[in-house]
């Protein structure tokens, strides 16, 4: 299953919060998902045995979207400490990391069961964005963005009758049976 999930490319984040003894704490997480624009909500999934899982119960946190040159930071918070000290900064509701591609500061919204993980939903209260390109993760390895595949992205959703190609007043009728063409496969 891990290999299948690893086929899905993600960004790399470090979830930061304050530990029970008041010190900044972080954990490298690729299971981050923007959830809602109104209200602005994001979700992070943390393994139940992680320290961060304990610290995030009813606590504010920050999602630090790592920049392409922060592989060492990702490894630091994944349990492989490096030579350089962590560059912490005070954030609006939780400690944050310096020099990230973006930082999303959140207040706790709710926690849900996610199997061997807990799903922390946070309400976004502040964001900071830089021009740094993000660090990516795919197939158990770090990557950088390649060249652009298209000039623009479609931001609509064809599955939403209020915002997609069809509005709420659209109606659909089944096609008459004569409109269907039946194809059968014959043995070669």
Helices and strands as residue ranges (DSSP letters): H 2-5, E 10-11, E 13-18, E 24-29, E 32-37, E 40-47, H 51-55, E 61-65, H 71-77, E 88-89, E 96-97, E 102-114, E 117-129, E 135-138, E 141-144, G 177-179
